[in-house]
Amino acid sequence: MSPQFSDEDIAEEQIHFHNVVTTFRQYARYSLSANNRRRKDLHRLPIADRALLDGLGYKQKLQEVDRAILANAEFLHKIVANPEIFGHDIEDDRQEEEGGSVDAGADAGAEVSANGGAGPKRDASPASRGVAQALESHSHTRHGSRPSDPRKNTYKPTEFDMDKLRSTIKLFVRDWSEDGKQERDQCYEPMKKALEEHFEGRDRRTLRVLVPGAGLGRLAYDVAKLGFACQANEFSHYMLLASFLILNKTHAVGEHTVYPYIHSFSNVPRREALLRSVKIPDVLPSDLPPGSNFSLVAGDFEEIYGAEHTDENEPQAGKWDAIMTCFFIDTAKNIVNYLRILHRILAPGGVWINLGPLLWHFENNDDQYPSIELDLVEVKELARKIGFELHDERTIETSYSSNEESMLGYVYQAAFWKATKVSQQ
């Protein structure tokens, strides 16, 4: 039984989706304007100072950044190319938006398979607002405050919107490039190893693995590549749009080129680091073994997997042999409900594998949503009270979407554990 939503809920979701698409389409205009501000600042300096900076090639650097912005815009236009496949009715208002690209998105609750199909799955309500995080910290996009109606005026993306888009570009590096391999090895490899060890000797094709908060889908893809039946779940339209391109519309290794580090001139050791390009993907996403079972469900985790009643075509309670949460559980407004759902949907004998920090995404939020922020000891104790037994508890040091050539970096002491279901609530 799917949750029911009002016409207002549906309209708000439609508006938000349009605004996300507009953000993709306005990237070049917004970013070029920011770079042009640097030119204006340069011209405000005394002539002697400008001459010194000219000798350093500062103007040339700004021109090179302009070219990189346009290259990024071309890539982003590919992401928002075919809205029809996602079921959203979006008016073509390209004349009023920079770049002339078209739009696309993922319908809430739609399942997108690895072979490019899309169809209705389960409805999900409009998303709630998240807290913007630093570019090199992990974040899971939520809607901003109540979106403006594009039918009344052309939406103007905010810095919050663009921050999410820039973070999405950097997540391509983390998930789908050679440059991101070190981070993936730090995070994904321990989780995959734990999964394989737990089910050693079992027929992987019969084992169902859920990856909520899947982002751009690399961990879920890797799990499917290992032979497990894997379903990714993602809420953010930014992630859903981007992952659809990489998983379904990319046909060659290194097909796309992005410039992820051009948006800030701070903590840059040299020009080459600022202008460094990254080719994606590092593997061919369609290169899965014959008979692979890999899908992605769009929608809010709690509403897709937490309903009291289950969809007859996608039963949840006790049906997931493994759940892998990577940089996910701190996206909860109510961590009690997150853990309760994980416990309910995990099969007897199954395993929950977690890795991540506790950067509570709704802490100090300015909306009406509650936010429960526990420390690590409390989270583990709560898990035990819910009915989990924790194993292999340890700390893994890792970064998230970091730039290895930056003069500044964030390092997480991420909590890792395996948990088994030892009692019913």
C-alpha positions in Angstrom: 0.0 0.0 0.0 1.6 3.2 -1.1 1.3 6.4 0.9 -1.2 9.0 -0.4 -0.3 12.6 -1.1 -2.3 15.7 -1.7 -2.5 17.6 -4.9 -0.5 20.3 -3.1 2.2 17.8 -2.3 2.4 16.7 -5.9 2.5 20.2 -7.2 5.3 21.1 -4.8 7.3 18.1 -5.9 6.8 19.2 -9.5 7.9 22.7 -8.7 11.0 21.5 -6.9 12.0 19.3 -9.7 11.7 22.1 -12.2 13.8 24.3 -10.0 16.5 21.6 -9.8 16.5 21.3 -13.6 16.7 25.1 -13.9 19.8 25.0 -11.6 21.5 22.6 -14.0 20.6 24.8 -16.9 21.7 28.1 -15.2 25.1 26.7 -14.1 27.1 28.5 -16.8 25.4 31.8 -16.4 25.8 31.7 -12.6 29.4 30.5 -12.6 30.5 32.8 -15.4 29.0 35.7 -13.4 31.0 34.7 -10.3 34.2 34.6 -12.4 33.4 37.9 -13.9 33.2 39.4 -10.5 36.9 38.6 -10.2 37.6 40.7 -13.3 35.6 43.6 -11.8 37.7 43.3 -8.6 40.8 43.3 -10.7 39.9 46.6 -12.4 39.2 48.3 -9.1 42.9 47.9 -8.2 45.5 50.6 -8.8 47.2 50.4 -12.2 50.5 49.3 -10.7 48.9 46.4 -8.9 47.0 45.3 -12.0 50.3 45.3 -13.9 51.9 43.0 -11.4 49.0 40.6 -11.6 49.1 40.7 -15.4 52.7 39.6 -15.1 51.5 36.6 -13.2 49.0 35.6 -15.9 45.9 36.3 -13.7 43.7 37.4 -16.6 44.7 34.3 -18.6 43.8 32.1 -15.6 40.3 33.7 -15.5 39.9 33.0 -19.2 40.9 29.4 -18.7 38.3 29.1 -15.9 35.7 30.5 -18.2 36.4 27.7 -20.7 36.3 25.1 -18.0 32.9 26.4 -16.8 31.5 26.1 -20.4 32.9 22.5 -20.6 31.1 21.7 -17.3 27.9 23.3 -18.6 28.0 21.1 -21.7 28.3 18.0 -19.5 25.5 19.2 -17.2 23.3 19.8 -20.2 23.6 16.1 -21.1 22.3 15.2 -17.7 19.1 17.3 -18.2 18.4 16.2 -21.7 15.2 14.0 -21.6 12.5 14.9 -19.1 9.9 12.6 -20.6 11.5 9.4 -19.3 10.9 10.5 -15.7 7.3 11.5 -16.0 7.6 15.1 -15.1 5.7 17.7 -17.2 8.2 20.6 -17.5 7.6 23.5 -19.9 10.4 24.2 -22.3 11.5 27.7 -21.2 15.0 27.5 -22.5 14.8 30.8 -24.2 14.9 32.5 -20.8 17.7 30.3 -19.4 21.4 30.2 -20.3 22.9 27.6 -22.5 19.8 26.3 -24.3 19.9 22.9 -22.7 16.8 20.7 -22.0 15.7 19.1 -18.8 15.3 15.8 -17.1 14.6 14.3 -13.7 13.5 11.3 -11.7 9.9 10.9 -10.5 9.7 10.3 -6.8 9.2 6.6 -6.1 10.2 5.6 -9.6 12.5 2.6 -10.2 15.2 3.1 -12.8 16.8 -0.1 -13.9 20.4 -0.5 -15.1 19.2 -1.0 -18.6 17.7 2.4 -18.9 14.0 1.6 -18.2 11.9 3.7 -15.9 8.5 3.0 -14.4 6.3 3.7 -11.4 7.4 2.1 -8.2 6.2 3.7 -5.0 5.2 7.3 -4.4 7.3 9.4 -2.1 6.4 12.7 -0.5 8.1 16.0 -1.3 11.5 16.2 0.3 12.3 18.1 3.4 15.0 20.7 3.7 18.6 19.8 4.4 21.5 21.7 5.8 24.1 22.9 3.4 27.5 21.3 4.1 31.0 22.4 3.2 32.0 21.3 -0.4 34.4 18.7 0.9 32.1 17.4 3.6 29.5 14.8 2.8 26.0 15.9 2.2 22.7 14.4 1.1 20.6 16.9 -0.8 17.2 17.8 0.5 14.8 20.4 -0.9 15.4 24.0 0.1 12.6 26.0 1.7 9.3 26.0 -0.1 10.2 26.2 -3.8 9.0 29.1 -5.9 6.5 28.3 -8.7 8.2 28.4 -12.1 4.8 29.0 -13.7 4.7 32.4 -12.0 8.2 33.5 -12.7 11.5 32.1 -14.0 13.3 30.5 -11.1 16.6 32.0 -10.1 18.9 29.4 -8.5 20.3 30.3 -5.1 23.8 29.8 -3.8 22.4 26.8 -1.9 21.2 25.3 -5.2 24.5 25.9 -6.9 26.4 24.5 -3.9 24.5 21.3 -4.4 25.2 21.2 -8.1 28.9 21.8 -7.5 29.0 19.0 -4.9 27.3 16.7 -7.5 30.1 17.4 -9.9 32.7 16.5 -7.2 30.8 13.3 -6.4 31.3 12.2 -9.9 35.0 12.3 -9.1 34.5 10.3 -5.9 32.3 7.6 -7.4 33.2 7.3 -11.1 36.9 8.3 -11.7 40.3 7.0 -11.2 41.0 10.1 -9.0 38.3 8.8 -6.6 39.7 5.3 -6.2 41.5 6.1 -2.9 38.3 7.3 -1.2 36.3 4.4 -2.6 38.9 1.9 -1.4 38.8 3.5 2.1 35.0 3.3 2.3 33.6 0.8 -0.2 36.2 -2.0 0.0 35.7 -2.7 3.8 32.0 -2.8 3.3 32.2 -5.1 0.3 34.6 -7.4 2.0 32.3 -7.7 5.0 29.4 -8.5 2.7 31.3 -11.2 0.9 32.5 -12.7 4.2 29.1 -12.8 5.7 27.6 -14.7 2.8 30.6 -16.9 1.9 29.5 -20.0 0.1 26.0 -18.7 -0.6 24.5 -18.2 -4.1 24.8 -14.4 -4.4 22.1 -14.2 -7.1 19.5 -15.1 -4.4 20.7 -12.5 -1.9 19.0 -9.1 -1.9 21.2 -6.1 -0.9 19.8 -2.6 -0.3 22.0 0.5 -0.5 20.0 3.5 0.8 21.4 7.0 0.2 23.1 5.6 -2.8 24.2 9.0 -4.3 25.6 8.4 -7.8 25.3 4.6 -7.4 28.9 3.3 -7.4 28.7 1.3 -4.2 25.4 -0.3 -5.4 26.9 -0.9 -8.8 30.0 -2.6 -7.3 27.7 -4.8 -5.2 25.8 -5.9 -8.3 29.1 -6.5 -10.1 29.9 -9.0 -7.3 26.8 -11.0 -8.3 24.4 -9.9 -5.6 20.8 -8.7 -6.4 21.2 -5.0 -5.4 18.8 -2.2 -5.1 19.9 1.4 -4.7 17.7 4.0 -3.1 18.2 7.8 -3.5 16.2 10.8 -2.6 18.0 13.8 -4.1 17.0 15.0 -7.6 20.6 16.1 -8.2 21.8 12.6 -7.5 19.0 10.9 -9.5 19.5 13.0 -12.6 23.3 12.6 -12.5 23.2 8.8 -11.8 20.8 8.2 -14.6 23.2 9.6 -17.1 26.2 7.7 -15.8 24.4 4.4 -15.4 22.1 4.4 -18.5 23.4 6.9 -21.0 27.2 6.5 -20.9 28.8 4.2 -23.4 32.6 4.4 -23.0 35.2 4.7 -20.3 36.3 8.3 -20.0 33.4 9.5 -22.1 32.9 12.7 -20.1 35.3 15.4 -18.8 34.6 17.6 -15.8 36.5 20.4 -14.1 35.4 19.9 -10.5 37.8 22.3 -8.7 37.4 25.6 -10.6 34.7 27.0 -8.3 36.9 28.3 -5.6 40.3 30.0 -5.8 41.0 29.4 -2.1 43.7 26.9 -0.9 45.0 26.3 -4.4 48.7 25.4 -4.6 49.1 26.1 -8.3 47.1 26.8 -11.4 47.2 23.2 -12.6 45.4 22.0 -9.5 42.6 24.6 -10.1 42.2 23.7 -13.7 42.7 19.9 -13.4 40.2 17.9 -15.5 38.8 14.6 -14.5 37.5 11.9 -17.0 34.5 9.8 -16.1 33.7 7.0 -15.8 36.6 4.8 -14.9 34.6 1.7 -15.7 31.8 1.1 -18.2 28.6 1.1 -16.0 26.7 -1.2 -18.5 29.4 -3.9 -18.1 27.6 -6.0 -15.6 27.6 -9.8 -15.7 24.7 -11.4 -17.7 21.7 -11.8 -15.5 22.7 -9.1 -13.1 19.9 -7.7 -10.9 20.5 -4.0 -10.3 17.9 -1.3 -9.8 17.5 2.2 -8.3 14.4 3.3 -6.5 13.8 7.1 -6.2 12.2 8.4 -3.1 12.5 9.0 0.6 14.0 6.1 2.5 11.4 6.2 5.3 8.5 6.4 3.0 9.6 3.8 0.6 10.8 1.2 3.1 9.2 2.3 6.3 5.5 2.0 5.5 3.5 -0.4 7.7 2.1 -2.0 4.6 4.3 -3.4 1.9 3.8 -3.4 -1.9 3.0 -6.9 -3.1 5.5 -6.4 -5.9 8.3 -5.2 -3.6 7.9 -6.7 -0.1 10.0 -5.1 2.5 9.7 -6.5 6.0 12.4 -9.1 6.6 13.2 -9.3 2.9 16.6 -7.7 2.6 19.5 -10.0 3.3 21.9 -7.1 3.6 21.7 -3.4 4.0 24.7 -1.2 3.4 24.7 2.4 4.8 27.6 4.5 3.7 27.6 8.1 5.0 23.9 7.7 5.4 22.5 7.3 8.9 23.3 10.9 9.9 20.7 12.1 7.3 18.0 11.0 9.7 15.7 13.5 11.4 14.7 10.8 13.8 17.5 8.2 14.1 15.2 6.0 16.1 12.9 5.5 13.2 15.9 4.9 10.8 17.2 2.1 12.9 13.7 0.7 13.5 13.2 0.5 9.7 16.6 -1.1 9.2 15.7 -3.7 11.8 12.3 -4.4 10.4 13.4 -4.9 6.8 16.5 -6.9 7.5 16.0 -10.7 7.0 16.8 -13.1 9.8 20.5 -14.1 9.4 21.1 -10.9 7.4 23.7 -8.2 8.0 23.6 -4.4 8.3 27.0 -2.9 7.3 27.6 0.7 8.2 30.3 3.2 7.6 30.2 6.9 8.2 30.4 9.9 10.6 27.6 11.6 12.5 27.3 14.9 10.7 23.6 15.3 11.6 22.1 17.0 8.6 19.1 18.6 10.2 21.0 20.0 13.2 20.1 23.7 13.7 17.7 23.6 10.8 15.3 26.5 10.4 12.2 24.4 9.4 9.6 22.6 11.5 11.3 19.3 11.3 12.6 17.7 14.5 16.2 16.6 14.7 17.6 14.1 17.1 21.4 14.2 17.4 23.1 11.3 19.3 26.7 10.7 19.9 28.3 7.5 18.6 28.0 5.6 21.9 24.3 6.5 22.0 23.8 5.4 18.4 25.3 2.0 19.1 23.4 1.6 22.3 20.2 2.5 20.5 20.9 -0.1 17.8 21.3 -2.7 20.5 18.0 -1.7 22.1 16.3 -1.9 18.7 17.5 -5.5 18.4 20.9 -5.5 16.7 24.1 -7.2 17.8 27.1 -5.2 16.6 30.3 -6.8 15.4 33.7 -5.7 14.1 33.3 -2.2 15.5 36.2 0.0 14.4 37.2 3.4 13.1 38.1 4.1 9.5 39.9 7.3 8.6 38.6 8.7 5.3 37.8 11.8 3.4 34.6 12.6 1.3 34.8 14.2 -2.1 38.1 15.7 -1.2 40.7 17.3 -3.6 44.0 15.7 -2.9 45.8 18.7 -4.3 44.1 21.2 -2.1 45.8 23.0 0.7 42.8 22.2 2.9 41.1 18.8 3.5 38.5 17.3 5.8 39.2 13.9 7.4 36.5 11.8 9.1 37.0 9.2 11.8 34.2 7.2 10.3 32.5 4.5 12.4 32.4 1.0 10.9 30.4 -2.0 12.1 28.5 -5.1 11.1 25.2 -5.8 12.8 23.0 -8.8 12.8 19.3 -9.0 13.8 19.1 -10.9 17.1 15.5 -10.1 18.2 12.2 -8.8 17.0 10.9 -5.4 18.4 
